[in-house]
């Protein structure tokens, strides 16, 4: 695996339209990442291997998207001490409520930062904020982004 800062894992290919928003944020901020499809239930060994290879490639943050039972972020969290961000995906009969609860209700000692249902853009921004703790370039870009957001709102007045 090439050098990366963020690994995006999705439970299935159907999560891609949502997770493209995460990719867009990382591209906008110039953060190297890799996206892979791995299932906590269907490919557990491959999931663990992806985490190991990502850490060897310099990964600092994991973003995991899954719907329904949504155990992907928890499995990844159990295999790394790096930050894990969970993105619950709207799917199934509960339209993401089950995924939200599965992702946010981690047992004590294994935290997963969780964004809202389908909030892939926020997952990307949260990863950039985490990386910006040790990267002034990213911190400056985030500050500029916040200013631009404020200016856009005021321009609508």
VMD Tcl script that builds the backbone (N, CA, C; Angstrom):
set m [mol new atoms 471]
animate dup $m
set s [atomselect $m all]
$s set {name element resname resid chain x y z} {
  {N N UNK 1 A 0.849 -1.187 0.000}
  {CA C UNK 1 A 0.000 0.000 0.000}
  {C C UNK 1 A 0.893 1.248 0.000}
  {N N UNK 2 A 0.522 2.223 -0.828}
  {CA C UNK 2 A 1.273 3.480 -0.884}
  {C C UNK 2 A 1.076 4.266 0.416}
  {N N UNK 3 A 1.922 5.262 0.647}
  {CA C UNK 3 A 1.843 6.077 1.852}
  {C C UNK 3 A 0.505 6.815 1.899}
  {N N UNK 4 A -0.189 6.687 3.028}
  {CA C UNK 4 A -1.481 7.347 3.214}
  {C C UNK 4 A -1.563 7.934 4.615}
  {N N UNK 5 A -2.487 8.855 4.807}
  {CA C UNK 5 A -2.792 9.411 6.131}
  {C C UNK 5 A -4.150 8.914 6.624}
  {N N UNK 6 A -5.039 8.574 5.674}
  {CA C UNK 6 A -6.393 8.142 6.030}
  {C C UNK 6 A -6.754 6.907 5.221}
  {N N UNK 7 A -7.351 5.935 5.899}
  {CA C UNK 7 A -7.925 4.790 5.206}
  {C C UNK 7 A -9.431 4.854 5.365}
  {N N UNK 8 A -10.128 4.851 4.241}
  {CA C UNK 8 A -11.586 4.806 4.227}
  {C C UNK 8 A -11.989 3.365 3.938}
  {N N UNK 9 A -12.767 2.797 4.822}
  {CA C UNK 9 A -13.300 1.457 4.620}
  {C C UNK 9 A -14.818 1.548 4.525}
  {N N UNK 10 A -15.383 0.813 3.578}
  {CA C UNK 10 A -16.834 0.765 3.397}
  {C C UNK 10 A -17.278 -0.684 3.464}
  {N N UNK 11 A -18.424 -0.906 4.081}
  {CA C UNK 11 A -18.946 -2.254 4.193}
  {C C UNK 11 A -19.344 -2.868 2.869}
  {N N UNK 12 A -19.738 -2.020 1.922}
  {CA C UNK 12 A -20.096 -2.530 0.596}
  {C C UNK 12 A -19.990 -1.411 -0.433}
  {N N UNK 13 A -19.972 -1.807 -1.704}
  {CA C UNK 13 A -19.858 -0.850 -2.807}
  {C C UNK 13 A -21.030 0.134 -2.814}
  {N N UNK 14 A -22.175 -0.282 -2.296}
  {CA C UNK 14 A -23.348 0.606 -2.285}
  {C C UNK 14 A -23.134 1.836 -1.392}
  {N N UNK 15 A -22.115 1.821 -0.536}
  {CA C UNK 15 A -21.805 2.973 0.319}
  {C C UNK 15 A -21.017 4.050 -0.423}
  {N N UNK 16 A -20.504 3.729 -1.608}
  {CA C UNK 16 A -19.622 4.645 -2.334}
  {C C UNK 16 A -20.240 6.020 -2.625}
  {N N UNK 17 A -21.504 6.111 -3.071}
  {CA C UNK 17 A -22.036 7.455 -3.340}
  {C C UNK 17 A -21.979 8.387 -2.122}
  {N N UNK 18 A -22.173 7.844 -0.947}
  {CA C UNK 18 A -22.083 8.652 0.273}
  {C C UNK 18 A -20.623 8.989 0.560}
  {N N UNK 19 A -19.758 7.996 0.492}
  {CA C UNK 19 A -18.373 8.178 0.902}
  {C C UNK 19 A -17.543 8.998 -0.083}
  {N N UNK 20 A -18.060 9.228 -1.272}
  {CA C UNK 20 A -17.354 10.120 -2.204}
  {C C UNK 20 A -17.240 11.528 -1.618}
  {N N UNK 21 A -18.134 11.875 -0.716}
  {CA C UNK 21 A -18.038 13.188 -0.054}
  {C C UNK 21 A -16.812 13.238 0.854}
  {N N UNK 22 A -16.496 12.137 1.517}
  {CA C UNK 22 A -15.276 12.075 2.333}
  {C C UNK 22 A -14.058 12.206 1.437}
  {N N UNK 23 A -14.055 11.460 0.344}
  {CA C UNK 23 A -12.935 11.531 -0.580}
  {C C UNK 23 A -12.747 12.958 -1.101}
  {N N UNK 24 A -13.844 13.628 -1.412}
  {CA C UNK 24 A -13.761 14.997 -1.909}
  {C C UNK 24 A -13.107 15.938 -0.910}
  {N N UNK 25 A -13.438 15.797 0.361}
  {CA C UNK 25 A -12.831 16.635 1.398}
  {C C UNK 25 A -11.337 16.356 1.492}
  {N N UNK 26 A -10.975 15.093 1.524}
  {CA C UNK 26 A -9.553 14.748 1.642}
  {C C UNK 26 A -8.764 15.240 0.436}
  {N N UNK 27 A -9.357 15.145 -0.746}
  {CA C UNK 27 A -8.696 15.663 -1.945}
  {C C UNK 27 A -8.557 17.183 -1.865}
  {N N UNK 28 A -9.604 17.858 -1.423}
  {CA C UNK 28 A -9.583 19.317 -1.305}
  {C C UNK 28 A -8.454 19.787 -0.389}
  {N N UNK 29 A -8.199 19.045 0.677}
  {CA C UNK 29 A -7.168 19.424 1.639}
  {C C UNK 29 A -5.815 18.769 1.348}
  {N N UNK 30 A -5.733 17.988 0.279}
  {CA C UNK 30 A -4.464 17.374 -0.096}
  {C C UNK 30 A -3.991 16.289 0.855}
  {N N UNK 31 A -4.933 15.552 1.414}
  {CA C UNK 31 A -4.594 14.483 2.353}
  {C C UNK 31 A -4.570 13.151 1.599}
  {N N UNK 32 A -3.444 12.452 1.606}
  {CA C UNK 32 A -3.382 11.159 0.919}
  {C C UNK 32 A -4.236 10.106 1.628}
  {N N UNK 33 A -5.023 9.380 0.840}
  {CA C UNK 33 A -5.928 8.387 1.403}
  {C C UNK 33 A -6.059 7.203 0.456}
  {N N UNK 34 A -6.676 6.179 0.980}
  {CA C UNK 34 A -7.014 5.005 0.176}
  {C C UNK 34 A -8.419 4.592 0.593}
  {N N UNK 35 A -9.196 4.121 -0.377}
  {CA C UNK 35 A -10.543 3.633 -0.116}
  {C C UNK 35 A -10.603 2.145 -0.462}
  {N N UNK 36 A -11.192 1.380 0.454}
  {CA C UNK 36 A -11.315 -0.066 0.246}
  {C C UNK 36 A -12.699 -0.533 0.697}
  {N N UNK 37 A -13.150 -1.622 0.115}
  {CA C UNK 37 A -14.392 -2.255 0.548}
  {C C UNK 37 A -14.024 -3.459 1.398}
  {N N UNK 38 A -14.455 -3.413 2.651}
  {CA C UNK 38 A -14.206 -4.493 3.591}
  {C C UNK 38 A -15.438 -4.622 4.489}
  {N N UNK 39 A -15.805 -5.828 4.785}
  {CA C UNK 39 A -16.969 -6.094 5.623}
  {C C UNK 39 A -16.529 -6.700 6.945}
  {N N UNK 40 A -17.041 -6.159 8.035}
  {CA C UNK 40 A -16.739 -6.715 9.354}
  {C C UNK 40 A -17.234 -8.146 9.467}
  {N N UNK 41 A -18.328 -8.455 8.772}
  {CA C UNK 41 A -18.940 -9.776 8.884}
  {C C UNK 41 A -18.519 -10.743 7.782}
  {N N UNK 42 A -18.379 -10.240 6.561}
  {CA C UNK 42 A -18.093 -11.118 5.425}
  {C C UNK 42 A -16.610 -11.287 5.130}
  {N N UNK 43 A -15.799 -10.288 5.507}
  {CA C UNK 43 A -14.354 -10.363 5.238}
  {C C UNK 43 A -13.556 -9.934 6.476}
  {N N UNK 44 A -13.773 -10.556 7.623}
  {CA C UNK 44 A -13.080 -10.088 8.834}
  {C C UNK 44 A -11.558 -10.161 8.740}
  {N N UNK 45 A -11.021 -11.232 8.161}
  {CA C UNK 45 A -9.563 -11.351 8.068}
  {C C UNK 45 A -8.983 -10.288 7.134}
  {N N UNK 46 A -9.642 -10.046 6.019}
  {CA C UNK 46 A -9.182 -9.021 5.082}
  {C C UNK 46 A -9.285 -7.626 5.698}
  {N N UNK 47 A -10.274 -7.422 6.541}
  {CA C UNK 47 A -10.425 -6.137 7.231}
  {C C UNK 47 A -9.242 -5.907 8.165}
  {N N UNK 48 A -8.921 -6.897 8.958}
  {CA C UNK 48 A -7.792 -6.786 9.885}
  {C C UNK 48 A -6.493 -6.578 9.108}
  {N N UNK 49 A -6.327 -7.268 8.003}
  {CA C UNK 49 A -5.129 -7.109 7.179}
  {C C UNK 49 A -5.037 -5.694 6.606}
  {N N UNK 50 A -6.163 -5.135 6.198}
  {CA C UNK 50 A -6.173 -3.767 5.662}
  {C C UNK 50 A -5.722 -2.763 6.723}
  {N N UNK 51 A -6.170 -2.951 7.958}
  {CA C UNK 51 A -5.758 -2.065 9.048}
  {C C UNK 51 A -4.251 -2.164 9.252}
  {N N UNK 52 A -3.732 -3.372 9.292}
  {CA C UNK 52 A -2.298 -3.585 9.488}
  {C C UNK 52 A -1.492 -2.930 8.368}
  {N N UNK 53 A -1.888 -3.166 7.127}
  {CA C UNK 53 A -1.163 -2.591 5.995}
  {C C UNK 53 A -1.255 -1.067 5.979}
  {N N UNK 54 A -2.405 -0.530 6.353}
  {CA C UNK 54 A -2.565 0.926 6.389}
  {C C UNK 54 A -1.648 1.546 7.439}
  {N N UNK 55 A -1.571 0.927 8.602}
  {CA C UNK 55 A -0.672 1.458 9.631}
  {C C UNK 55 A 0.774 1.414 9.161}
  {N N UNK 56 A 1.147 0.352 8.483}
  {CA C UNK 56 A 2.508 0.253 7.935}
  {C C UNK 56 A 2.757 1.334 6.883}
  {N N UNK 57 A 1.692 1.793 6.218}
  {CA C UNK 57 A 1.801 2.835 5.191}
  {C C UNK 57 A 1.690 4.241 5.779}
  {N N UNK 58 A 1.638 4.332 7.116}
  {CA C UNK 58 A 1.622 5.643 7.762}
  {C C UNK 58 A 0.251 6.184 8.100}
  {N N UNK 59 A -0.784 5.385 7.972}
  {CA C UNK 59 A -2.147 5.846 8.244}
  {C C UNK 59 A -2.279 6.377 9.672}
  {N N UNK 60 A -2.941 7.522 9.806}
  {CA C UNK 60 A -3.143 8.162 11.106}
  {C C UNK 60 A -4.595 8.154 11.551}
  {N N UNK 61 A -5.537 8.007 10.602}
  {CA C UNK 61 A -6.966 8.041 10.912}
  {C C UNK 61 A -7.690 7.038 10.022}
  {N N UNK 62 A -8.647 6.337 10.612}
  {CA C UNK 62 A -9.484 5.397 9.872}
  {C C UNK 62 A -10.910 5.937 9.836}
  {N N UNK 63 A -11.538 5.873 8.675}
  {CA C UNK 63 A -12.940 6.244 8.527}
  {C C UNK 63 A -13.672 5.011 8.025}
  {N N UNK 64 A -14.691 4.606 8.767}
  {CA C UNK 64 A -15.406 3.362 8.460}
  {C C UNK 64 A -16.889 3.641 8.262}
  {N N UNK 65 A -17.395 3.259 7.102}
  {CA C UNK 65 A -18.804 3.460 6.766}
  {C C UNK 65 A -19.493 2.116 6.649}
  {N N UNK 66 A -20.642 2.007 7.293}
  {CA C UNK 66 A -21.407 0.766 7.206}
  {C C UNK 66 A -22.854 1.038 7.576}
  {N N UNK 67 A -23.721 0.233 7.026}
  {CA C UNK 67 A -25.135 0.324 7.341}
  {C C UNK 67 A -25.583 -0.845 8.185}
  {N N UNK 68 A -26.820 -0.796 8.585}
  {CA C UNK 68 A -27.495 -1.838 9.351}
  {C C UNK 68 A -26.723 -2.183 10.635}
  {N N UNK 69 A -26.177 -3.392 10.780}
  {CA C UNK 69 A -25.491 -3.767 12.023}
  {C C UNK 69 A -24.241 -2.916 12.264}
  {N N UNK 70 A -23.606 -2.432 11.197}
  {CA C UNK 70 A -22.530 -1.433 11.252}
  {C C UNK 70 A -21.440 -1.729 12.277}
  {N N UNK 71 A -20.848 -2.897 12.194}
  {CA C UNK 71 A -19.777 -3.244 13.122}
  {C C UNK 71 A -18.381 -2.908 12.603}
  {N N UNK 72 A -18.277 -2.394 11.403}
  {CA C UNK 72 A -16.968 -2.164 10.788}
  {C C UNK 72 A -16.081 -1.239 11.630}
  {N N UNK 73 A -16.609 -0.110 12.075}
  {CA C UNK 73 A -15.799 0.825 12.863}
  {C C UNK 73 A -15.331 0.172 14.166}
  {N N UNK 74 A -16.178 -0.616 14.787}
  {CA C UNK 74 A -15.807 -1.281 16.026}
  {C C UNK 74 A -14.723 -2.322 15.826}
  {N N UNK 75 A -14.821 -3.081 14.758}
  {CA C UNK 75 A -13.787 -4.075 14.465}
  {C C UNK 75 A -12.461 -3.371 14.216}
  {N N UNK 76 A -12.483 -2.305 13.426}
  {CA C UNK 76 A -11.251 -1.564 13.153}
  {C C UNK 76 A -10.686 -0.984 14.449}
  {N N UNK 77 A -11.546 -0.416 15.270}
  {CA C UNK 77 A -11.107 0.148 16.547}
  {C C UNK 77 A -10.429 -0.900 17.422}
  {N N UNK 78 A -10.902 -2.123 17.355}
  {CA C UNK 78 A -10.319 -3.187 18.179}
  {C C UNK 78 A -8.926 -3.595 17.708}
  {N N UNK 79 A -8.541 -3.160 16.507}
  {CA C UNK 79 A -7.259 -3.563 15.927}
  {C C UNK 79 A -6.243 -2.431 15.818}
  {N N UNK 80 A -6.600 -1.214 16.282}
  {CA C UNK 80 A -5.681 -0.083 16.189}
  {C C UNK 80 A -5.884 0.846 17.380}
  {N N UNK 81 A -4.873 1.637 17.677}
  {CA C UNK 81 A -5.018 2.693 18.674}
  {C C UNK 81 A -5.146 4.060 17.991}
  {N N UNK 82 A -5.156 4.062 16.667}
  {CA C UNK 82 A -5.360 5.299 15.911}
  {C C UNK 82 A -6.847 5.687 15.981}
  {N N UNK 83 A -7.169 6.971 15.772}
  {CA C UNK 83 A -8.575 7.382 15.793}
  {C C UNK 83 A -9.388 6.702 14.691}
  {N N UNK 84 A -10.595 6.322 15.049}
  {CA C UNK 84 A -11.541 5.719 14.111}
  {C C UNK 84 A -12.795 6.582 14.105}
  {N N UNK 85 A -13.230 6.939 12.904}
  {CA C UNK 85 A -14.450 7.720 12.719}
  {C C UNK 85 A -15.466 6.823 12.033}
  {N N UNK 86 A -16.637 6.705 12.617}
  {CA C UNK 86 A -17.690 5.896 12.033}
  {C C UNK 86 A -18.703 6.740 11.288}
  {N N UNK 87 A -19.090 6.270 10.115}
  {CA C UNK 87 A -20.129 6.922 9.318}
  {C C UNK 87 A -21.288 5.933 9.170}
  {N N UNK 88 A -22.362 6.124 9.927}
  {CA C UNK 88 A -23.527 5.252 9.753}
  {C C UNK 88 A -24.193 5.548 8.407}
  {N N UNK 89 A -24.494 4.499 7.671}
  {CA C UNK 89 A -25.086 4.645 6.349}
  {C C UNK 89 A -26.584 4.361 6.417}
  {N N UNK 90 A -27.358 5.237 5.808}
  {CA C UNK 90 A -28.812 5.043 5.736}
  {C C UNK 90 A -29.111 3.876 4.807}
  {N N UNK 91 A -29.641 2.806 5.374}
  {CA C UNK 91 A -29.993 1.630 4.586}
  {C C UNK 91 A -30.925 0.761 5.412}
  {N N UNK 92 A -31.494 -0.220 4.767}
  {CA C UNK 92 A -32.346 -1.174 5.467}
  {C C UNK 92 A -33.647 -0.570 5.963}
  {N N UNK 93 A -34.426 -1.361 6.655}
  {CA C UNK 93 A -35.751 -0.918 7.090}
  {C C UNK 93 A -35.723 0.224 8.106}
  {N N UNK 94 A -34.604 0.404 8.806}
  {CA C UNK 94 A -34.517 1.476 9.807}
  {C C UNK 94 A -33.817 2.719 9.264}
  {N N UNK 95 A -33.466 2.707 7.983}
  {CA C UNK 95 A -32.893 3.858 7.280}
  {C C UNK 95 A -31.698 4.494 8.004}
  {N N UNK 96 A -30.862 3.650 8.606}
  {CA C UNK 96 A -29.640 4.146 9.217}
  {C C UNK 96 A -29.683 4.311 10.724}
  {N N UNK 97 A -30.866 4.281 11.313}
  {CA C UNK 97 A -30.952 4.410 12.775}
  {C C UNK 97 A -30.209 3.271 13.455}
  {N N UNK 98 A -30.348 2.055 12.931}
  {CA C UNK 98 A -29.638 0.903 13.499}
  {C C UNK 98 A -28.131 1.078 13.360}
  {N N UNK 99 A -27.683 1.571 12.223}
  {CA C UNK 99 A -26.251 1.796 11.998}
  {C C UNK 99 A -25.716 2.864 12.946}
  {N N UNK 100 A -26.489 3.906 13.154}
  {CA C UNK 100 A -26.079 4.963 14.078}
  {C C UNK 100 A -25.879 4.390 15.479}
  {N N UNK 101 A -26.855 3.639 15.949}
  {CA C UNK 101 A -26.759 3.070 17.296}
  {C C UNK 101 A -25.610 2.067 17.391}
  {N N UNK 102 A -25.437 1.239 16.375}
  {CA C UNK 102 A -24.343 0.261 16.385}
  {C C UNK 102 A -22.982 0.946 16.430}
  {N N UNK 103 A -22.857 2.065 15.749}
  {CA C UNK 103 A -21.571 2.750 15.660}
  {C C UNK 103 A -21.281 3.584 16.899}
  {N N UNK 104 A -22.273 4.265 17.399}
  {CA C UNK 104 A -22.040 5.187 18.511}
  {C C UNK 104 A -21.986 4.468 19.867}
  {N N UNK 105 A -22.602 3.315 19.988}
  {CA C UNK 105 A -22.684 2.635 21.286}
  {C C UNK 105 A -21.558 1.616 21.494}
  {N N UNK 106 A -20.337 2.078 21.364}
  {CA C UNK 106 A -19.176 1.213 21.590}
  {C C UNK 106 A -19.004 0.981 23.094}
  {N N UNK 107 A -18.447 -0.181 23.453}
  {CA C UNK 107 A -18.230 -0.457 24.877}
  {C C UNK 107 A -17.118 0.425 25.442}
  {N N UNK 108 A -17.137 0.661 26.739}
  {CA C UNK 108 A -16.077 1.473 27.358}
  {C C UNK 108 A -14.690 0.919 27.014}
  {N N UNK 109 A -13.794 1.833 26.681}
  {CA C UNK 109 A -12.428 1.452 26.358}
  {C C UNK 109 A -12.147 1.346 24.874}
  {N N UNK 110 A -13.189 1.360 24.031}
  {CA C UNK 110 A -13.017 1.274 22.575}
  {C C UNK 110 A -13.844 2.362 21.896}
  {N N UNK 111 A -13.395 3.611 21.994}
  {CA C UNK 111 A -14.180 4.703 21.427}
  {C C UNK 111 A -14.104 4.788 19.909}
  {N N UNK 112 A -15.227 5.136 19.309}
  {CA C UNK 112 A -15.310 5.446 17.882}
  {C C UNK 112 A -15.989 6.806 17.776}
  {N N UNK 113 A -15.316 7.769 17.174}
  {CA C UNK 113 A -15.955 9.050 16.908}
  {C C UNK 113 A -17.012 8.794 15.842}
  {N N UNK 114 A -18.218 9.270 16.060}
  {CA C UNK 114 A -19.308 8.956 15.143}
  {C C UNK 114 A -19.954 10.235 14.644}
  {N N UNK 115 A -20.100 10.338 13.337}
  {CA C UNK 115 A -20.806 11.472 12.740}
  {C C UNK 115 A -22.245 11.045 12.467}
  {N N UNK 116 A -23.047 11.960 11.983}
  {CA C UNK 116 A -24.448 11.658 11.704}
  {C C UNK 116 A -24.617 10.687 10.543}
  {N N UNK 117 A -25.842 10.227 10.395}
  {CA C UNK 117 A -26.174 9.299 9.315}
  {C C UNK 117 A -25.852 9.947 7.968}
  {N N UNK 118 A -25.055 9.264 7.174}
  {CA C UNK 118 A -24.611 9.725 5.847}
  {C C UNK 118 A -23.775 11.007 5.886}
  {N N UNK 119 A -23.262 11.386 7.048}
  {CA C UNK 119 A -22.501 12.638 7.188}
  {C C UNK 119 A -21.036 12.442 6.805}
  {N N UNK 120 A -20.820 11.965 5.598}
  {CA C UNK 120 A -19.474 11.643 5.126}
  {C C UNK 120 A -18.582 12.876 5.000}
  {N N UNK 121 A -19.150 14.003 4.650}
  {CA C UNK 121 A -18.344 15.230 4.561}
  {C C UNK 121 A -17.775 15.566 5.934}
  {N N UNK 122 A -18.602 15.476 6.969}
  {CA C UNK 122 A -18.109 15.769 8.316}
  {C C UNK 122 A -17.044 14.773 8.753}
  {N N UNK 123 A -17.155 13.522 8.328}
  {CA C UNK 123 A -16.127 12.541 8.659}
  {C C UNK 123 A -14.789 12.959 8.057}
  {N N UNK 124 A -14.822 13.417 6.814}
  {CA C UNK 124 A -13.602 13.889 6.178}
  {C C UNK 124 A -13.017 15.091 6.894}
  {N N UNK 125 A -13.879 16.039 7.249}
  {CA C UNK 125 A -13.405 17.235 7.951}
  {C C UNK 125 A -12.864 16.892 9.334}
  {N N UNK 126 A -13.504 15.964 10.023}
  {CA C UNK 126 A -13.012 15.551 11.334}
  {C C UNK 126 A -11.635 14.900 11.214}
  {N N UNK 127 A -11.444 14.090 10.197}
  {CA C UNK 127 A -10.124 13.487 9.965}
  {C C UNK 127 A -9.082 14.573 9.700}
  {N N UNK 128 A -9.429 15.571 8.904}
  {CA C UNK 128 A -8.493 16.666 8.630}
  {C C UNK 128 A -8.184 17.415 9.920}
  {N N UNK 129 A -9.191 17.650 10.757}
  {CA C UNK 129 A -8.943 18.319 12.035}
  {C C UNK 129 A -7.986 17.513 12.907}
  {N N UNK 130 A -8.167 16.211 12.933}
  {CA C UNK 130 A -7.261 15.354 13.722}
  {C C UNK 130 A -5.835 15.463 13.198}
  {N N UNK 131 A -5.686 15.414 11.887}
  {CA C UNK 131 A -4.356 15.507 11.282}
  {C C UNK 131 A -3.751 16.894 11.471}
  {N N UNK 132 A -4.599 17.919 11.523}
  {CA C UNK 132 A -4.128 19.296 11.663}
  {C C UNK 132 A -3.496 19.562 13.025}
  {N N UNK 133 A -3.699 18.683 13.975}
  {CA C UNK 133 A -3.063 18.848 15.285}
  {C C UNK 133 A -1.539 18.877 15.159}
  {N N UNK 134 A -1.020 18.223 14.148}
  {CA C UNK 134 A 0.428 18.168 13.943}
  {C C UNK 134 A 0.833 18.633 12.546}
  {N N UNK 135 A -0.038 19.437 11.911}
  {CA C UNK 135 A 0.233 19.871 10.543}
  {C C UNK 135 A -0.313 21.285 10.357}
  {N N UNK 136 A 0.578 22.262 10.441}
  {CA C UNK 136 A 0.168 23.672 10.336}
  {C C UNK 136 A -0.492 24.001 8.998}
  {N N UNK 137 A -0.031 23.351 7.916}
  {CA C UNK 137 A -0.624 23.592 6.604}
  {C C UNK 137 A -2.108 23.236 6.639}
  {N N UNK 138 A -2.428 22.086 7.196}
  {CA C UNK 138 A -3.833 21.690 7.285}
  {C C UNK 138 A -4.606 22.617 8.217}
  {N N UNK 139 A -3.997 23.015 9.321}
  {CA C UNK 139 A -4.672 23.931 10.248}
  {C C UNK 139 A -5.007 25.245 9.547}
  {N N UNK 140 A -4.075 25.763 8.776}
  {CA C UNK 140 A -4.321 27.015 8.048}
  {C C UNK 140 A -5.429 26.842 7.005}
  {N N UNK 141 A -5.426 25.703 6.323}
  {CA C UNK 141 A -6.483 25.447 5.336}
  {C C UNK 141 A -7.852 25.320 5.996}
  {N N UNK 142 A -7.891 24.706 7.158}
  {CA C UNK 142 A -9.164 24.593 7.883}
  {C C UNK 142 A -9.671 25.974 8.317}
  {N N UNK 143 A -8.772 26.810 8.798}
  {CA C UNK 143 A -9.160 28.171 9.199}
  {C C UNK 143 A -9.721 28.925 7.995}
  {N N UNK 144 A -9.062 28.816 6.858}
  {CA C UNK 144 A -9.535 29.487 5.643}
  {C C UNK 144 A -10.893 28.940 5.210}
  {N N UNK 145 A -11.084 27.637 5.356}
  {CA C UNK 145 A -12.368 27.025 5.010}
  {C C UNK 145 A -13.484 27.569 5.892}
  {N N UNK 146 A -13.223 27.722 7.175}
  {CA C UNK 146 A -14.233 28.262 8.093}
  {C C UNK 146 A -14.587 29.703 7.727}
  {N N UNK 147 A -13.583 30.484 7.370}
  {CA C UNK 147 A -13.827 31.865 6.951}
  {C C UNK 147 A -14.693 31.869 5.686}
  {N N UNK 148 A -14.361 31.022 4.738}
  {CA C UNK 148 A -15.130 30.947 3.486}
  {C C UNK 148 A -16.568 30.534 3.753}
  {N N UNK 149 A -16.783 29.604 4.675}
  {CA C UNK 149 A -18.150 29.204 5.017}
  {C C UNK 149 A -18.933 30.377 5.591}
  {N N UNK 150 A -18.303 31.118 6.483}
  {CA C UNK 150 A -18.968 32.271 7.093}
  {C C UNK 150 A -19.293 33.328 6.042}
  {N N UNK 151 A -18.344 33.590 5.161}
  {CA C UNK 151 A -18.570 34.587 4.108}
  {C C UNK 151 A -19.705 34.167 3.187}
  {N N UNK 152 A -19.794 32.882 2.890}
  {CA C UNK 152 A -20.885 32.388 2.028}
  {C C UNK 152 A -22.238 32.598 2.676}
  {N N UNK 153 A -22.331 32.367 3.969}
  {CA C UNK 153 A -23.604 32.578 4.679}
  {C C UNK 153 A -23.957 34.059 4.687}
  {N N UNK 154 A -22.984 34.909 5.008}
  {CA C UNK 154 A -23.253 36.347 5.059}
  {C C UNK 154 A -23.601 36.894 3.684}
  {N N UNK 155 A -23.070 36.321 2.647}
  {CA C UNK 155 A -23.369 36.760 1.288}
  {C C UNK 155 A -24.829 36.470 0.927}
  {N N UNK 156 A -25.447 35.524 1.588}
  {CA C UNK 156 A -26.850 35.188 1.329}
  {C C UNK 156 A -27.818 36.163 1.999}
  {N N UNK 157 A -27.317 37.020 2.875}
  {CA C UNK 157 A -28.162 37.944 3.644}
  {C C UNK 157 A -28.768 39.013 2.756}
}
mol reanalyze $m
mol bondsrecalc $m
mol representation Tube
mol addrep $m
